[in-house]
Amino acid sequence: MCGVSARGAVRAVAYPSGVSPILPARLAHGLRFAFGTLTVLPVRVTRWDRDAARGGMLCAPVAGLVVGVLAAAAGVLLLLLGAGPPLAAVASAAVPAVLTRGLHLDGLADTADGLGSGKPAEDALRIMKQSDIGPFGVITLLLVLLAQTAALAEAYAGSWARGALAAVVAATAARLALTLAARTGVPAARPEGLGAAVAGAVPRGGALLVTLAALGAAAGGGALLGAYDAGRAVLAVLLALGAAELLLRHCVRRFGGVTGDVFGGLAETAAVSALVVCALG
């Protein structure tokens, strides 16, 4: 998690007549928050407040798009160098893990341990905070990583473009799931941590607009390969969001709200769901 620095002067920027500096400034802070908390890219978070959290979660799919493009680039590069689809798939699956320091995978494992424990919310949350990973977490990580790699290999076997599209769609859908999970009405399970910082920060209308924009982008990207791929890309995003929503509701019932670990689990659930859909057909 990134800290906030209060040092440094803000340089005045001249805006055209009738254009308020508020919206560009909010967008900049939102992008910083999104990239600074959801990736390891060298972006400094300059504000850590509710408004920045709202903007950051609305911009989360943009961070996912960048992660997806880098993941696709790694896979395509290996194909160009003569590697087969399985190795390209491993590279595309590894890049998002590296760019998040494995935090989403760690969150998935902790969430699996908390849910699998069958204990009351307070005890389950304590299990999730422990540094070790239990059997439920290990099994879940193994199956999810295998599914992601296998789905990407299947997509790359179709063509390098379909593999690249799958990587981009999955990474974007994973972060879009976080936008929806941070919507108004979803409580935090703990009073501290990233989950508490962003829980309920996103207005439902804003989440809907971002979702529609992401669906349009998925359709546009898929359309470059044909109408079937456009429909499959949209379906991949919708089913990814559906799977993440089911997990979100279950976690809210079990834990009383969301945590940073739950957000990680939602991202990985959405990613693997999207990849499976992209690999079908």
FIGURO-446209 format. One record per residue: residue in three letters; x, y, z of N, C-alpha, C in turn. Coordinates in steps of 0.1 Angstrom, whole numbers, plus 5000, padded with zeros to 4 digits. Example, Ala and Ser with C-alpha at 12.3 -4.5 7.8 and 13.67 -1.06 7.14 Angstrom:
NODE   romar   n_px   n_py   n_pz   ca_px   ca_py   ca_pz   c_px   c_py   c_pz
NODE     Ala   5132   4943   5078    5123    4955    5078   5132   4967   5078
NODE     Ser   5128   4978   5071    5137    4989    5071   5129   5000   5079
***
This chain:
NODE   romar   n_px   n_py   n_pz   ca_px   ca_py   ca_pz   c_px   c_py   c_pz
NODE     Met   5008   4988   5000    5000    5000    5000   5009   5012   5000
NODE     Cys   5005   5022   4993    5014    5034    4991   5010   5044   5001
NODE     Gly   5020   5051   5006    5018    5062    5015   5015   5075   5008
NODE     Val   5012   5085   5015    5009    5098    5009   5019   5108   5014
NODE     Ser   5025   5115   5004    5035    5126    5007   5028   5139   5007
NODE     Ala   5030   5148   5017    5024    5161    5017   5033   5171   5012
NODE     Arg   5045   5167   5008    5055    5177    5003   5054   5179   4989
NODE     Gly   5059   5191   4984    5058    5193    4969   5048   5203   4966
NODE     Ala   5051   5213   4959    5042    5224    4955   5034   5219   4942
NODE     Val   5022   5224   4941    5014    5221    4930   5015   5233   4920
NODE     Arg   5019   5230   4908    5021    5240    4898   5008   5244   4892
NODE     Ala   5006   5257   4890    4994    5262    4884   4993   5258   4869
NODE     Val   4981   5254   4865    4979    5250    4851   4969   5259   4845
NODE     Ala   4971   5264   4833    4962    5272    4826   4952   5263   4818
NODE     Tyr   4939   5265   4821    4929    5258    4814   4922   5267   4804
NODE     Pro   4916   5262   4793    4909    5270    4784   4897   5276   4791
NODE     Ser   4892   5286   4785    4880    5293    4791   4868   5284   4792
NODE     Gly   4862   5284   4804    4850    5276    4807   4853   5262   4811
NODE     Val   4866   5258   4812    4870    5244    4816   4874   5245   4830
NODE     Ser   4868   5238   4839    4871    5237    4853   4883   5228   4855
NODE     Pro   4893   5232   4864    4904    5223    4866   4901   5212   4876
NODE     Ile   4888   5212   4881    4885    5202    4891   4884   5188   4885
NODE     Leu   4878   5187   4874    4876    5173    4868   4890   5168   4863
NODE     Pro   4898   5175   4856    4912    5170    4853   4920   5166   4865
NODE     Ala   4919   5174   4876    4926    5171    4888   4921   5158   4894
NODE     Arg   4908   5157   4895    4902    5144    4901   4906   5132   4892
NODE     Leu   4906   5134   4879    4910    5122    4871   4924   5119   4873
NODE     Ala   4933   5128   4874    4947    5126    4877   4949   5118   4890
NODE     His   4942   5123   4901    4943    5117    4914   4937   5103   4913
NODE     Gly   4926   5101   4906    4920    5088    4905   4929   5078   4898
NODE     Leu   4936   5082   4887    4945    5074    4880   4957   5070   4889
NODE     Arg   4962   5080   4896    4973    5077    4905   4969   5067   4915
NODE     Phe   4957   5069   4921    4953    5059    4931   4951   5045   4925
NODE     Ala   4945   5045   4913    4943    5031    4907   4957   5024   4904
NODE     Phe   4966   5031   4898    4978    5025    4894   4987   5023   4907
NODE     Gly   4986   5032   4916    4995    5031    4928   4991   5020   4937
NODE     Thr   4978   5017   4938    4973    5006    4947   4971   4993   4940
NODE     Leu   4969   4993   4927    4966    4980    4920   4977   4975   4911
NODE     Thr   4988   4983   4910    5000    4978    4903   5012   4982   4910
NODE     Val   5024   4977   4905    5037    4980    4910   5043   4991   4901
NODE     Leu   5036   4996   4892    5042    5006    4883   5045   5018   4891
NODE     Pro   5056   5025   4887    5061    5036    4896   5052   5049   4895
NODE     Val   5041   5048   4902    5032    5059    4903   5030   5062   4918
NODE     Arg   5032   5075   4921    5031    5080    4935   5017   5085   4938
NODE     Val   5010   5079   4948    4997    5083    4952   4999   5096   4960
NODE     Thr   4993   5107   4955    4994    5120    4962   4983   5123   4971
NODE     Arg   4972   5116   4970    4961    5118    4979   4955   5104   4983
NODE     Trp   4952   5103   4996    4946    5091    5002   4934   5094   5010
NODE     Asp   4923   5099   5003    4911    5102    5009   4899   5096   5001
NODE     Arg   4887   5099   5006    4876    5092    5000   4874   5096   4986
NODE     Asp   4876   5109   4982    4874    5113    4969   4884   5106   4959
NODE     Ala   4897   5105   4964    4907    5099    4956   4904   5084   4954
NODE     Ala   4899   5078   4965    4895    5064    4964   4884   5061   4954
NODE     Arg   4874   5070   4954    4863    5069    4945   4868   5070   4930
NODE     Gly   4876   5080   4928    4882    5081    4914   4891   5070   4911
NODE     Gly   4898   5065   4921    4907    5053    4918   4900   5041   4914
NODE     Met   4889   5038   4921    4881    5026    4918   4874   5028   4905
NODE     Leu   4870   5040   4901    4864    5042    4888   4874   5040   4877
NODE     Cys   4886   5043   4880    4897    5042    4870   4904   5028   4870
NODE     Ala   4899   5019   4879    4906    5006    4880   4906   4998   4867
NODE     Pro   4896   4999   4859    4897    4991    4846   4908   4997   4837
NODE     Val   4911   5010   4838    4922    5015    4830   4935   5009   4834
NODE     Ala   4937   5007   4847    4949    5000    4852   4949   4986   4847
NODE     Gly   4937   4979   4847    4936    4966    4842   4940   4965   4827
NODE     Leu   4935   4975   4819    4938    4975    4805   4954   4975   4803
NODE     Val   4961   4984   4810    4975    4985    4809   4982   4971   4813
NODE     Val   4977   4965   4824    4983    4952    4828   4980   4942   4817
NODE     Gly   4968   4942   4812    4965    4932    4801   4973   4934   4789
NODE     Val   4975   4946   4785    4984    4949    4773   4998   4944   4775
NODE     Leu   5003   4946   4787    5017    4941    4790   5017   4926   4790
NODE     Ala   5007   4920   4796    5006    4905    4796   5005   4900   4782
NODE     Ala   4997   4906   4774    4996    4901    4760   5009   4903   4752
NODE     Ala   5016   4914   4755    5029    4917    4748   5039   4906   4752
NODE     Ala   5039   4902   4764    5048    4891    4768   5045   4878   4761
NODE     Gly   5033   4875   4760    5029    4862    4753   5032   4863   4739
NODE     Val   5028   4874   4732    5031    4875    4718   5046   4875   4715
NODE     Leu   5053   4882   4723    5068    4882    4721   5074   4868   4721
NODE     Leu   5069   4860   4730    5075    4846    4731   5070   4838   4718
NODE     Leu   5058   4840   4713    5054    4834    4701   5063   4838   4689
NODE     Leu   5066   4851   4689    5074    4856    4678   5088   4850   4679
NODE     Leu   5093   4847   4691    5106    4841    4693   5106   4826   4690
NODE     Gly   5095   4820   4687    5094    4806    4684   5088   4797   4695
NODE     Ala   5084   4803   4706    5078    4795    4717   5064   4790   4712
NODE     Gly   5059   4780   4719    5046    4775    4716   5035   4782   4725
NODE     Pro   5023   4779   4723    5012    4785    4731   5013   4783   4746
NODE     Pro   5017   4771   4750    5018    4769    4765   5027   4779   4772
NODE     Leu   5039   4781   4766    5049    4790    4772   5044   4804   4771
NODE     Ala   5038   4808   4760    5032    4821    4759   5021   4823   4769
NODE     Ala   5014   4813   4772    5003    4814    4782   5009   4816   4796
NODE     Val   5019   4809   4799    5026    4810    4812   5031   4825   4814
NODE     Ala   5036   4830   4803    5041    4844    4804   5030   4854   4806
NODE     Ser   5019   4852   4799    5008    4861    4800   5001   4860   4814
NODE     Ala   5001   4848   4820    4996    4846    4833   5005   4852   4844
NODE     Ala   5018   4851   4841    5028    4856    4851   5028   4871   4852
NODE     Val   5026   4878   4841    5028    4893    4841   5018   4899   4851
NODE     Pro   5005   4896   4851    4996    4903    4861   5000   4900   4875
NODE     Ala   5005   4887   4878    5009    4884    4891   5021   4893   4895
NODE     Val   5031   4894   4886    5042    4903    4889   5039   4917   4891
NODE     Leu   5030   4922   4883    5026    4936    4883   5017   4940   4895
NODE     Thr   5013   4930   4903    5005    4932    4915   5012   4927   4927
NODE     Arg   5025   4923   4925    5033    4917    4936   5026   4904   4942
NODE     Gly   5017   4898   4934    5010    4886    4938   4999   4889   4948
NODE     Leu   4996   4902   4950    4986    4905    4961   4972   4900   4958
NODE     His   4968   4900   4945    4955    4895    4942   4954   4880   4944
NODE     Leu   4965   4873   4941    4966    4859    4943   4966   4856   4958
NODE     Asp   4973   4864   4965    4974    4862    4980   4960   4864   4986
NODE     Gly   4953   4875   4981    4940    4877    4986   4930   4866   4983
NODE     Leu   4932   4860   4971    4923    4849    4967   4926   4837   4977
NODE     Ala   4938   4834   4980    4941    4823    4989   4936   4826   5003
NODE     Asp   4938   4838   5008    4933    4841    5021   4917   4841   5022
NODE     Thr   4911   4845   5011    4896    4845    5011   4892   4830   5011
NODE     Ala   4898   4822   5003    4895    4808    5003   4897   4801   5017
NODE     Asp   4907   4805   5023    4909    4800    5037   4899   4804   5046
NODE     Gly   4895   4817   5045    4884    4823    5054   4871   4816   5052
NODE     Leu   4867   4815   5039    4855    4808    5036   4855   4794   5039
NODE     Gly   4866   4787   5036    4867    4773    5038   4867   4769   5053
NODE     Ser   4871   4778   5062    4872    4775    5076   4859   4771   5082
NODE     Gly   4848   4777   5077    4835    4775    5082   4833   4781   5096
NODE     Lys   4842   4790   5100    4841    4797    5113   4833   4809   5112
NODE     Pro   4829   4815   5124    4821    4828    5124   4830   4839   5118
NODE     Ala   4824   4850   5114    4830    4861    5107   4843   4865   5114
NODE     Glu   4842   4868   5127    4854    4873    5134   4866   4863   5133
NODE     Asp   4863   4851   5135    4874    4841    5134   4879   4839   5120
NODE     Ala   4870   4839   5111    4874    4838    5096   4883   4850   5092
NODE     Leu   4879   4862   5097    4887    4873    5093   4901   4873   5100
NODE     Arg   4902   4867   5111    4915    4865    5118   4923   4855   5110
NODE     Ile   4917   4845   5105    4925    4835    5097   4930   4841   5084
NODE     Met   4922   4850   5078    4926    4857    5066   4938   4866   5068
NODE     Lys   4939   4872   5080    4950    4881    5083   4963   4874   5086
NODE     Gln   4963   4861   5088    4975    4854    5091   4984   4853   5079
NODE     Ser   4997   4852   5081    5007    4853    5070   5008   4840   5062
NODE     Asp   5004   4829   5068    5005    4816    5062   4993   4813   5053
NODE     Ile   4994   4803   5044    4983    4799    5036   4979   4785   5039
NODE     Gly   4966   4783   5041    4961    4770    5045   4958   4762   5033
NODE     Pro   4952   4749   5036    4950    4740    5025   4940   4745   5015
NODE     Phe   4929   4752   5019    4919    4757    5010   4926   4768   5001
NODE     Gly   4935   4776   5006    4941    4786    4998   4951   4780   4988
NODE     Val   4958   4770   4992    4968    4763    4983   4960   4756   4971
NODE     Ile   4949   4749   4974    4942    4742    4964   4936   4752   4954
NODE     Thr   4930   4763   4960    4924    4773    4951   4934   4780   4942
NODE     Leu   4945   4783   4948    4956    4790    4939   4960   4780   4928
NODE     Leu   4962   4768   4931    4967    4758    4921   4957   4757   4910
NODE     Leu   4944   4755   4914    4934    4753    4903   4932   4766   4895
NODE     Val   4932   4777   4901    4930    4790    4894   4942   4793   4884
NODE     Leu   4954   4791   4889    4965    4793    4880   4966   4783   4869
NODE     Leu   4962   4771   4871    4962    4761    4861   4951   4764   4851
NODE     Ala   4939   4769   4856    4928    4772    4847   4932   4784   4838
NODE     Gln   4939   4794   4844    4943    4806    4837   4953   4803   4826
NODE     Thr   4963   4795   4829    4973    4791    4819   4967   4782   4808
NODE     Ala   4959   4773   4812    4953    4764    4802   4944   4772   4792
NODE     Ala   4936   4781   4798    4927    4789    4789   4935   4798   4780
NODE     Leu   4945   4804   4785    4954    4813    4777   4961   4804   4766
NODE     Ala   4965   4792   4769    4972    4784    4759   4962   4780   4748
NODE     Glu   4949   4777   4752    4939    4774    4742   4937   4786   4733
NODE     Ala   4936   4798   4739    4934    4810    4731   4945   4813   4721
NODE     Tyr   4958   4812   4726    4969    4814    4718   4970   4803   4707
NODE     Ala   4965   4791   4710    4966    4781    4699   4957   4785   4688
NODE     Gly   4946   4792   4691    4937    4797    4680   4945   4807   4671
NODE     Ser   4951   4817   4677    4959    4827    4670   4965   4836   4681
NODE     Trp   4976   4843   4677    4982    4852    4686   4973   4863   4690
NODE     Ala   4964   4867   4680    4955    4878    4683   4945   4874   4693
NODE     Arg   4940   4862   4692    4929    4858    4702   4935   4856   4716
NODE     Gly   4947   4851   4716    4954    4850    4729   4956   4864   4735
NODE     Ala   4961   4873   4727    4963    4887    4732   4950   4893   4737
NODE     Leu   4939   4891   4729    4926    4897    4733   4922   4891   4746
NODE     Ala   4923   4878   4748    4919    4871    4760   4927   4877   4772
NODE     Ala   4940   4879   4771    4948    4885    4782   4943   4899   4785
NODE     Val   4940   4907   4776    4936    4921    4778   4922   4921   4784
NODE     Val   4913   4913   4779    4899    4913    4784   4899   4908   4798
NODE     Ala   4906   4898   4801    4906    4892    4815   4912   4902   4825
NODE     Ala   4923   4909   4822    4928    4918    4831   4919   4930   4833
NODE     Thr   4913   4935   4823    4904    4946    4824   4891   4942   4832
NODE     Ala   4886   4930   4829    4874    4926    4836   4877   4924   4851
NODE     Ala   4889   4919   4854    4893    4917    4868   4892   4930   4876
NODE     Arg   4897   4941   4870    4897    4954    4877   4883   4960   4877
NODE     Leu   4875   4957   4866    4862    4962    4866   4854   4956   4877
NODE     Ala   4856   4944   4880    4850    4937    4892   4852   4945   4905
NODE     Leu   4864   4951   4906    4867    4958    4918   4859   4971   4919
NODE     Thr   4857   4977   4907    4849    4989    4906   4835   4986   4911
NODE     Leu   4829   4975   4907    4815    4972    4911   4815   4968   4926
NODE     Ala   4826   4962   4931    4826    4957    4944   4827   4969   4954
NODE     Ala   4832   4980   4949    4834    4992    4957   4822   5002   4956
NODE     Arg   4811   4997   4951    4799    5005    4949   4792   5008   4962
NODE     Thr   4784   5018   4962    4776    5022    4973   4767   5011   4978
NODE     Gly   4767   5009   4991    4759    4998    4997   4767   4986   5001
NODE     Val   4779   4984   4996    4787    4973    5000   4796   4977   5011
NODE     Pro   4794   4971   5023    4801    4976    5035   4815   4970   5036
NODE     Ala   4823   4976   5045    4837    4970    5048   4835   4961   5060
NODE     Ala   4843   4950   5059    4843    4940    5070   4851   4945   5082
NODE     Arg   4861   4953   5079    4870    4958    5090   4871   4974   5089
NODE     Pro   4874   4980   5100    4875    4995    5099   4888   5000   5093
NODE     Glu   4897   4991   5090    4910    4996    5085   4914   4988   5072
NODE     Gly   4924   4992   5065    4929    4985    5053   4923   4991   5041
NODE     Leu   4928   4986   5029    4923    4991    5016   4909   4988   5014
NODE     Gly   4904   4977   5019    4889    4974    5018   4881   4985   5024
NODE     Ala   4884   4989   5036    4877    5000    5043   4878   5013   5035
NODE     Ala   4890   5015   5029    4892    5028    5022   4884   5030   5010
NODE     Val   4880   5019   5003    4873    5020    4991   4859   5015   4991
NODE     Ala   4855   5008   5002    4842    5002    5003   4831   5012   5002
NODE     Gly   4822   5011   4993    4810    5020    4992   4814   5033   4986
NODE     Ala   4826   5035   4981    4830    5048    4976   4825   5051   4962
NODE     Val   4821   5041   4954    4817    5044    4940   4802   5045   4939
NODE     Pro   4797   5056   4934    4783    5057    4932   4778   5046   4922
NODE     Arg   4766   5041   4923    4761    5031    4914   4760   5036   4900
NODE     Gly   4756   5048   4898    4756    5054    4884   4769   5054   4878
NODE     Gly   4780   5058   4885    4793    5058    4880   4798   5044   4877
NODE     Ala   4795   5034   4885    4799    5021    4883   4792   5015   4870
NODE     Leu   4779   5019   4868    4772    5015    4856   4779   5021   4843
NODE     Leu   4782   5033   4844    4788    5040    4832   4802   5034   4829
NODE     Val   4810   5031   4839    4823    5024    4836   4821   5010   4831
NODE     Thr   4811   5003   4836    4808    4990    4830   4804   4990   4816
NODE     Leu   4795   5000   4812    4791    5001    4798   4803   5005   4789
NODE     Ala   4812   5013   4794    4823    5017    4787   4833   5005   4785
NODE     Ala   4834   4997   4795    4843    4985    4794   4837   4975   4784
NODE     Leu   4824   4973   4785    4817    4964    4775   4819   4969   4761
NODE     Gly   4817   4982   4759    4819    4988    4746   4833   4986   4741
NODE     Ala   4843   4987   4750    4857    4985    4746   4860   4971   4742
NODE     Ala   4854   4962   4750    4856    4947    4747   4850   4944   4734
NODE     Ala   4838   4949   4731    4832    4946    4718   4840   4952   4707
NODE     Gly   4846   4964   4709    4854    4970    4698   4866   4962   4696
NODE     Gly   4873   4958   4707    4885    4950    4705   4882   4937   4698
NODE     Gly   4872   4930   4703    4868    4917    4696   4864   4919   4682
NODE     Ala   4858   4930   4678    4853    4932    4665   4865   4933   4655
NODE     Leu   4877   4936   4660    4888    4936    4651   4891   4922   4645
NODE     Leu   4887   4912   4653    4889    4898    4648   4876   4892   4642
NODE     Gly   4865   4899   4643    4853    4894    4638   4841   4895   4647
NODE     Ala   4829   4893   4642    4817    4895    4650   4816   4885   4661
NODE     Tyr   4820   4872   4658    4820    4862    4669   4829   4865   4680
NODE     Asp   4841   4870   4678    4850    4874    4688   4845   4886   4696
NODE     Ala   4838   4895   4689    4832    4907    4696   4822   4902   4706
NODE     Gly   4813   4893   4702    4803    4888    4711   4809   4880   4723
NODE     Arg   4820   4872   4719    4826    4864    4730   4833   4873   4740
NODE     Ala   4839   4884   4736    4846    4893    4745   4836   4899   4754
NODE     Val   4824   4903   4749    4814    4909    4758   4809   4899   4767
NODE     Leu   4806   4887   4762    4801    4876    4771   4811   4873   4782
NODE     Ala   4824   4873   4779    4835    4870    4788   4834   4881   4800
NODE     Val   4833   4893   4796    4832    4904    4807   4820   4902   4815
NODE     Leu   4808   4899   4809    4796    4898    4817   4796   4886   4826
NODE     Leu   4801   4875   4821    4802    4863    4830   4812   4864   4841
NODE     Ala   4823   4872   4838    4833    4874    4848   4827   4883   4859
NODE     Leu   4820   4893   4855    4813    4901    4865   4803   4894   4873
NODE     Gly   4796   4885   4866    4786    4876    4873   4792   4867   4884
NODE     Ala   4803   4861   4880    4810    4852    4889   4816   4860   4901
NODE     Ala   4821   4872   4898    4827    4880    4909   4815   4885   4918
NODE     Glu   4804   4888   4913    4793    4893    4921   4788   4882   4930
NODE     Leu   4787   4869   4925    4783    4858    4934   4793   4857   4946
NODE     Leu   4806   4857   4943    4816    4856    4954   4814   4868   4963
NODE     Leu   4812   4880   4958    4811    4892    4966   4799   4891   4976
NODE     Arg   4788   4886   4971    4776    4885    4980   4778   4874   4990
NODE     His   4785   4864   4986    4788    4853    4996   4797   4858   5007
NODE     Cys   4807   4866   5003    4817    4872    5013   4810   4882   5022
NODE     Val   4801   4890   5017    4794    4899    5025   4786   4892   5035
NODE     Arg   4779   4881   5031    4771    4874    5041   4780   4867   5051
NODE     Arg   4792   4862   5047    4800    4854    5057   4808   4863   5065
NODE     Phe   4814   4874   5060    4823    4883    5067   4817   4896   5072
NODE     Gly   4805   4899   5067    4799    4912    5071   4803   4923   5062
NODE     Gly   4811   4920   5051    4816    4931    5042   4828   4926   5035
NODE     Val   4835   4936   5029    4846    4933    5020   4859   4937   5028
NODE     Thr   4870   4931   5023    4884    4934    5028   4893   4935   5016
NODE     Gly   4905   4939   5018    4915    4939    5007   4917   4925   5001
NODE     Asp   4916   4915   5010    4918    4901    5005   4906   4897   4996
NODE     Val   4894   4901   5000    4882    4898    4992   4883   4905   4978
NODE     Phe   4888   4917   4978    4890    4924    4965   4900   4916   4956
NODE     Gly   4910   4911   4962    4920    4903    4954   4913   4890   4949
NODE     Gly   4905   4884   4958    4898    4872    4953   4888   4875   4942
NODE     Leu   4881   4886   4943    4872    4890    4932   4879   4892   4919
NODE     Ala   4891   4898   4919    4898    4901    4907   4902   4888   4901
NODE     Glu   4908   4879   4908    4912    4866    4902   4901   4858   4898
NODE     Thr   4889   4858   4905    4878    4851    4900   4872   4856   4887
NODE     Ala   4872   4869   4886    4867    4875    4873   4877   4872   4862
NODE     Ala   4890   4872   4865    4900    4870    4855   4899   4856   4849
NODE     Val   4898   4846   4858    4898    4832    4853   4885   4829   4846
NODE     Ser   4874   4835   4851    4861    4833    4844   4861   4839   4830
NODE     Ala   4867   4851   4828    4868    4857    4815   4877   4849   4806
NODE     Leu   4888   4843   4811    4897    4835    4803   4890   4822   4798
NODE     Val   4883   4816   4807    4876    4804    4803   4866   4806   4791
NODE     Val   4859   4817   4792    4850    4821    4781   4857   4824   4768
NODE     Cys   4868   4831   4769    4876    4834    4758   4882   4822   4751
NODE     Ala   4884   4811   4759    4890    4799    4753   4880   4790   4747
NODE     Leu   4867   4792   4749    4857    4783    4744   4855   4786   4729
NODE     Gly   4851   4776   4722    4847    4777    4708   4859   4778   4699
***
